[in-house]
Amino acid sequence: KEDGANENTDLASPEHIPRFLYRLFVGCFYQPLDSIEEYYGEKIAFYFAWLQHSCFHLLYLSVVGLIVFICQLTSGNWDHPVRPWFSILVMIWSFVVMVTWRRRSNFLAYQWGTLDYEEEEVARPEFKGTEYRICPITNTWIPYYPPWKRWLKMCISIPLTFGFTLVTLLGILILYGNRDVMLANYFASGDDHTFQLS
């Protein structure tokens, strides 16, 4: 037991504490997931596992993005021919990240014994039904909310959501369309200090 105590004090000594840059650059790629799971539980551990996973995968995408950005700067053309290929790479990258995360999360769930764990649903405390009825499954009184009220709310919220999504999409298209026209006018002007809006 004394040897274990000496090991803990040796690890806490100042020479074993990682330097700031080491903690900054290596710490985001290595998380003590088992220790986090033991102390905080699986939900928090999965959050840190996702951070570790995304940091690792964003690293090589950022290197490719930096190369694309340098190509754009050196050519002086923002619509560089490599941009569509970079977009295709981002689509493939997102698919790879999700597939590898599914595999990693299943491995961690198996390791922590939560692979087939299903959380039991509880009624929200904010839910207020209009009346109480007996549940045919549990034979207990539960708050009941009429389906026609739920459908009425959905019939109002779905068109509103669709309308706001359409307005946002049109705003983005107008913004990017004007940006491209303004950049084309700027590069066509030939003068480095003038910028024409028309």
C-alpha positions as CSV (number, residue, x, y, z in Angstrom):
1,K,0.0,0.0,0.0
2,E,2.9,2.3,0.6
3,D,4.2,1.8,-2.9
4,G,0.8,2.9,-4.3
5,A,0.9,6.0,-2.1
6,N,4.4,6.9,-3.3
7,E,3.3,6.5,-7.0
8,N,0.4,8.9,-6.4
9,T,2.7,11.5,-4.8
10,D,5.2,11.1,-7.6
11,L,2.6,11.7,-10.2
12,A,1.5,14.9,-8.4
13,S,5.0,16.3,-8.4
14,P,5.6,19.4,-10.6
15,E,7.9,17.6,-13.1
16,H,4.9,15.3,-14.1
17,I,2.5,18.1,-14.7
18,P,2.3,18.7,-18.5
19,R,3.5,21.9,-20.0
20,F,0.9,24.4,-21.2
21,L,1.5,23.9,-25.0
22,Y,1.5,20.1,-24.5
23,R,-1.8,20.3,-22.7
24,L,-3.2,22.6,-25.3
25,F,-2.2,20.7,-28.4
26,V,-2.2,17.1,-27.1
27,G,-5.0,17.4,-24.5
28,C,-7.7,17.9,-27.1
29,F,-6.7,14.7,-28.8
30,Y,-6.4,12.6,-25.6
31,Q,-9.1,12.6,-23.0
32,P,-9.1,10.3,-19.9
33,L,-12.4,8.9,-21.0
34,D,-12.5,6.0,-18.5
35,S,-11.8,8.2,-15.6
36,I,-14.4,10.7,-16.7
37,E,-16.9,7.8,-17.1
38,E,-16.2,6.5,-13.6
39,Y,-16.5,9.9,-12.0
40,Y,-19.2,11.8,-14.0
41,G,-21.0,9.0,-15.8
42,E,-21.6,7.9,-19.3
43,K,-23.4,10.9,-20.6
44,I,-20.5,13.3,-19.8
45,A,-17.9,10.8,-21.0
46,F,-19.7,10.4,-24.3
47,Y,-19.6,14.2,-24.7
48,F,-15.8,14.3,-24.1
49,A,-15.4,11.3,-26.4
50,W,-17.3,13.2,-29.2
51,L,-15.0,16.3,-28.6
52,Q,-11.9,14.1,-28.9
53,H,-13.3,12.4,-32.0
54,S,-14.2,15.7,-33.7
55,C,-10.9,17.3,-32.9
56,F,-9.0,14.5,-34.4
57,H,-11.1,14.5,-37.6
58,L,-11.1,18.3,-37.9
59,L,-7.3,18.3,-37.9
60,Y,-6.8,16.7,-41.3
61,L,-9.8,18.6,-42.8
62,S,-8.2,21.9,-41.6
63,V,-4.9,21.0,-43.3
64,V,-6.7,20.4,-46.6
65,G,-8.7,23.6,-46.1
66,L,-5.5,25.6,-45.5
67,I,-4.1,24.2,-48.7
68,V,-7.2,25.2,-50.6
69,F,-7.0,28.7,-49.0
70,I,-3.4,29.1,-50.0
71,C,-4.3,28.1,-53.6
72,Q,-7.0,30.7,-53.7
73,L,-4.6,33.4,-52.3
74,T,-1.8,32.6,-54.8
75,S,-4.1,32.5,-57.8
76,G,-6.0,35.7,-56.7
77,N,-9.2,33.9,-57.7
78,W,-11.7,33.0,-55.0
79,D,-13.5,30.7,-57.4
80,H,-10.5,28.4,-57.7
81,P,-11.0,25.1,-59.6
82,V,-10.1,23.2,-56.5
83,R,-13.1,24.5,-54.5
84,P,-15.7,22.0,-55.9
85,W,-13.3,19.2,-55.1
86,F,-12.9,20.5,-51.6
87,S,-16.7,20.5,-51.3
88,I,-16.9,16.9,-52.4
89,L,-14.1,16.1,-49.9
90,V,-16.1,17.8,-47.1
91,M,-19.2,15.7,-47.9
92,I,-17.1,12.5,-47.9
93,W,-15.4,13.7,-44.7
94,S,-18.7,14.2,-42.9
95,F,-19.9,10.7,-43.9
96,V,-16.6,9.2,-42.6
97,V,-16.8,11.1,-39.3
98,M,-20.4,9.9,-38.6
99,V,-19.5,6.3,-39.5
100,T,-16.4,6.2,-37.4
101,W,-18.2,8.0,-34.5
102,R,-20.9,5.3,-34.6
103,R,-18.2,2.6,-34.4
104,R,-16.3,4.5,-31.6
105,S,-19.5,5.1,-29.6
106,N,-20.5,1.5,-29.9
107,F,-17.1,0.4,-28.7
108,L,-17.2,2.8,-25.7
109,A,-20.8,1.7,-24.9
110,Y,-19.7,-1.9,-24.9
111,Q,-16.6,-1.1,-22.8
112,W,-18.7,0.8,-20.2
113,G,-21.6,-1.7,-20.2
114,T,-24.2,0.6,-21.6
115,L,-24.7,-0.9,-25.1
116,D,-28.3,-1.9,-24.8
117,Y,-29.2,0.8,-22.2
118,E,-32.5,2.6,-22.8
119,E,-33.5,5.5,-20.7
120,E,-37.0,5.2,-19.2
121,E,-39.3,8.0,-20.4
122,V,-40.9,10.2,-17.8
123,A,-43.7,12.7,-18.3
124,R,-42.5,16.3,-18.4
125,P,-43.5,18.2,-15.3
126,E,-44.6,21.1,-17.6
127,F,-47.1,19.0,-19.5
128,K,-50.6,19.9,-18.5
129,G,-53.4,17.9,-19.9
130,T,-57.0,19.0,-20.2
131,E,-58.3,16.0,-18.2
132,Y,-57.2,12.8,-16.6
133,R,-57.9,9.3,-18.0
134,I,-56.9,5.8,-17.0
135,C,-53.9,4.4,-19.0
136,P,-54.9,1.0,-20.5
137,I,-51.4,-0.3,-20.1
138,T,-50.5,0.7,-16.5
139,N,-54.0,1.3,-15.1
140,T,-52.9,4.6,-13.6
141,W,-54.4,8.1,-14.0
142,I,-52.5,10.1,-16.6
143,P,-53.0,13.6,-18.0
144,Y,-54.8,13.5,-21.4
145,Y,-54.4,16.0,-24.2
146,P,-56.9,15.8,-27.1
147,P,-55.4,14.9,-30.5
148,W,-57.3,17.6,-32.3
149,K,-55.5,20.3,-30.3
150,R,-52.2,18.8,-31.1
151,W,-53.1,18.7,-34.8
152,L,-54.3,22.3,-34.7
153,K,-50.9,23.4,-33.2
154,M,-49.1,21.4,-35.9
155,C,-51.2,22.9,-38.7
156,I,-50.1,26.3,-37.5
157,S,-46.5,25.6,-36.8
158,I,-45.6,23.6,-39.9
159,P,-46.5,26.4,-42.4
160,L,-44.7,29.0,-40.2
161,T,-41.6,26.8,-40.1
162,F,-41.7,26.3,-43.8
163,G,-42.2,30.1,-44.4
164,F,-39.3,31.2,-42.2
165,T,-37.1,28.5,-43.8
166,L,-38.0,29.9,-47.2
167,V,-37.3,33.5,-46.2
168,T,-33.9,32.5,-44.7
169,L,-33.0,30.6,-47.9
170,L,-33.9,33.5,-50.1
171,G,-31.9,35.9,-47.9
172,I,-28.9,33.6,-48.1
173,L,-29.2,33.4,-51.9
174,I,-29.5,37.2,-52.2
175,L,-26.5,37.7,-49.9
176,Y,-24.3,35.3,-51.8
177,G,-25.5,36.5,-55.2
178,N,-24.6,40.1,-54.4
179,R,-21.3,39.1,-52.9
180,D,-20.3,37.4,-56.1
181,V,-21.4,40.4,-58.2
182,M,-19.5,42.8,-55.9
183,L,-16.3,40.6,-56.1
184,A,-16.6,40.3,-59.9
185,N,-16.9,44.1,-60.1
186,Y,-13.9,44.6,-57.8
187,F,-11.6,42.3,-59.7
188,A,-12.8,43.6,-63.1
189,S,-12.1,47.3,-62.1
190,G,-8.4,46.7,-62.4
191,D,-7.7,49.5,-59.8
192,D,-6.6,48.3,-56.4
193,H,-8.2,51.2,-54.5
194,T,-11.6,51.6,-56.1
195,F,-14.6,49.5,-55.5
196,Q,-17.7,49.9,-57.6
197,L,-21.1,48.7,-56.4
198,S,-22.8,48.8,-59.8
